[in-house]
Amino acid sequence: MMAYEQTANFQPRTATYRVKFAGRNISTEVTNEASVIVTWVRRISSMYAGKPMVVGLDVEWKPHELSWMSNKSATLQLCIDEECLIIQLFYVDRIPDELKNFLMDANFIFVGIEEVGQDAAKQSQRDCYGLNYRSLYDIREAAMAKKGAIRYKYKVGHMLFLILQSNL
């Protein structure tokens, strides 16, 4: 069962939530402030310095009213262990270099589900954010390759099990 509660903070453009999932408390910050992004990236980089780590990544899009127009990505979501950051790209005051460096850091492997690589490529081509990723993997594709399936829809837990077996 998943539940969340908002934690009071004094930054009106940032909200912090505690999401309870599978017996764990996940701290989730939603922000459009570069200073909050920098603090999160520095904290995570410091906590996991020199250790190869997997970071969950997702990009969400706001559909354009005209279907033939390109869409800019609306949010970038990053999660590692019990720490998540959701960046409201439409409203962010600036994209900090610390975030760009974090996404290119060889110690972090970024993973997502269902065409995350295509989303990242579209983001790099269409958006003006200047975000690129050094190591980005779609775990659904890796799980299907491991099992030799073409378009089988795995549940997330099963995909993670297959990936861990394949030593990605």
C-alpha positions as CSV (number, residue, x, y, z in Angstrom):
1,M,0.0,0.0,0.0
2,M,1.3,3.4,-0.9
3,A,0.5,6.6,1.1
4,Y,2.1,10.0,1.2
5,E,2.1,13.0,3.5
6,Q,3.3,16.5,2.7
7,T,6.0,17.8,5.0
8,A,5.8,21.5,5.8
9,N,8.7,23.5,4.4
10,F,9.4,27.2,3.9
11,Q,10.2,27.2,0.2
12,P,6.9,28.0,-1.7
13,R,8.2,26.6,-5.0
14,T,9.3,23.3,-3.5
15,A,7.3,20.6,-1.8
16,T,8.7,17.7,0.1
17,Y,6.7,14.5,0.5
18,R,7.2,11.3,2.5
19,V,5.9,8.4,0.4
20,K,5.4,5.2,2.3
21,F,5.9,2.2,0.0
22,A,6.6,-1.4,0.9
23,G,7.6,-0.5,4.5
24,R,10.0,2.2,3.4
25,N,9.7,6.0,3.7
26,I,10.8,7.6,0.4
27,S,11.7,11.3,0.6
28,T,10.4,13.0,-2.5
29,E,11.1,16.6,-3.4
30,V,9.2,18.4,-6.1
31,T,10.8,21.6,-7.2
32,N,11.4,24.2,-9.9
33,E,14.3,25.8,-8.0
34,A,17.9,25.4,-9.1
35,S,19.2,25.7,-5.6
36,V,17.1,22.7,-4.4
37,I,18.4,20.7,-7.4
38,V,22.0,21.6,-6.6
39,T,21.5,20.6,-2.9
40,W,19.9,17.2,-3.8
41,V,22.6,16.4,-6.4
42,R,25.5,17.3,-4.0
43,R,23.9,15.2,-1.2
44,I,23.5,12.2,-3.5
45,S,26.9,12.6,-5.1
46,S,28.5,12.8,-1.6
47,M,26.6,9.8,-0.2
48,Y,27.5,7.6,-3.1
49,A,30.9,9.0,-4.1
50,G,33.0,6.4,-5.9
51,K,30.3,3.7,-5.8
52,P,28.6,2.6,-8.9
53,M,24.9,3.1,-8.3
54,V,21.6,2.7,-10.2
55,V,19.3,5.8,-10.4
56,G,15.7,5.5,-11.6
57,L,14.9,8.0,-14.2
58,D,11.7,9.0,-16.0
59,V,10.8,11.9,-18.3
60,E,7.2,13.1,-18.5
61,W,5.8,15.2,-21.4
62,K,3.1,17.7,-21.7
63,P,1.3,17.0,-25.0
64,H,1.1,20.0,-27.3
65,E,-2.4,21.1,-28.3
66,L,-1.4,20.6,-31.9
67,S,-0.4,17.0,-32.4
68,W,2.1,17.7,-35.1
69,M,4.0,20.2,-32.9
70,S,6.9,18.9,-30.8
71,N,6.5,18.6,-27.1
72,K,8.9,19.8,-24.4
73,S,9.5,17.6,-21.4
74,A,7.6,18.8,-18.4
75,T,9.3,16.9,-15.6
76,L,12.5,14.9,-14.9
77,Q,12.2,12.3,-12.2
78,L,15.3,10.9,-10.4
79,C,15.2,8.3,-7.6
80,I,18.0,6.5,-5.7
81,D,17.3,4.3,-2.7
82,E,14.9,6.4,-0.6
83,E,15.6,9.8,-2.2
84,C,13.6,11.1,-5.1
85,L,13.7,14.4,-7.0
86,I,11.1,15.6,-9.4
87,I,12.2,18.6,-11.4
88,Q,9.5,20.8,-12.9
89,L,11.4,21.6,-16.1
90,F,8.7,23.9,-17.5
91,Y,9.1,26.2,-14.5
92,V,12.7,25.7,-13.3
93,D,14.5,29.0,-12.9
94,R,17.7,27.5,-14.5
95,I,19.2,24.1,-15.2
96,P,22.3,23.9,-12.9
97,D,25.6,22.6,-14.2
98,E,25.6,20.2,-11.2
99,L,22.6,18.4,-12.6
100,K,24.2,18.2,-16.0
101,N,27.4,16.8,-14.5
102,F,25.5,14.3,-12.3
103,L,23.7,12.9,-15.4
104,M,27.1,12.4,-17.1
105,D,28.8,10.9,-14.0
106,A,30.3,7.5,-14.8
107,N,29.4,6.3,-11.2
108,F,25.7,6.5,-11.9
109,I,23.7,4.2,-14.2
110,F,20.3,5.7,-15.1
111,V,17.5,3.2,-15.7
112,G,13.9,3.6,-16.8
113,I,11.1,1.6,-18.1
114,E,9.5,1.6,-21.6
115,E,11.4,3.7,-24.1
116,V,13.3,5.9,-21.6
117,G,16.2,6.1,-24.1
118,Q,13.9,7.4,-26.7
119,D,12.4,9.9,-24.3
120,A,15.9,11.1,-23.4
121,A,16.9,11.4,-27.0
122,K,13.8,13.4,-27.8
123,Q,14.5,15.6,-24.7
124,S,18.1,16.3,-26.0
125,Q,16.9,17.1,-29.5
126,R,13.7,19.1,-28.8
127,D,14.2,20.8,-25.4
128,C,16.4,23.7,-24.6
129,Y,17.5,22.2,-21.3
130,G,20.9,20.8,-22.5
131,L,20.5,17.5,-20.6
132,N,22.5,14.5,-21.7
133,Y,23.0,11.1,-20.1
134,R,26.2,9.1,-20.0
135,S,24.7,5.7,-19.0
136,L,21.0,5.2,-19.7
137,Y,19.3,1.9,-19.9
138,D,15.7,0.8,-20.5
139,I,15.2,-2.2,-18.2
140,R,12.2,-3.4,-20.1
141,E,14.4,-3.8,-23.2
142,A,17.2,-5.5,-21.2
143,A,14.7,-7.9,-19.6
144,M,13.2,-8.8,-23.0
145,A,16.7,-9.3,-24.4
146,K,17.5,-11.6,-21.5
147,K,14.5,-13.7,-22.0
148,G,14.5,-13.5,-25.8
149,A,11.0,-12.0,-25.8
150,I,9.9,-9.6,-28.4
151,R,7.1,-7.5,-26.8
152,Y,6.2,-9.3,-23.6
153,K,5.1,-7.0,-20.9
154,Y,6.9,-7.8,-17.7
155,K,6.0,-6.4,-14.3
156,V,8.6,-4.2,-12.8
157,G,9.7,-6.6,-10.1
158,H,10.2,-9.4,-12.6
159,M,12.2,-7.1,-14.9
160,L,14.5,-6.1,-12.0
161,F,15.0,-9.8,-11.1
162,L,16.0,-10.5,-14.7
163,I,18.3,-7.5,-14.9
164,L,20.1,-8.4,-11.7
165,Q,20.6,-11.9,-13.1
166,S,22.2,-10.5,-16.2
167,N,24.7,-8.3,-14.3
168,L,23.9,-5.2,-16.3
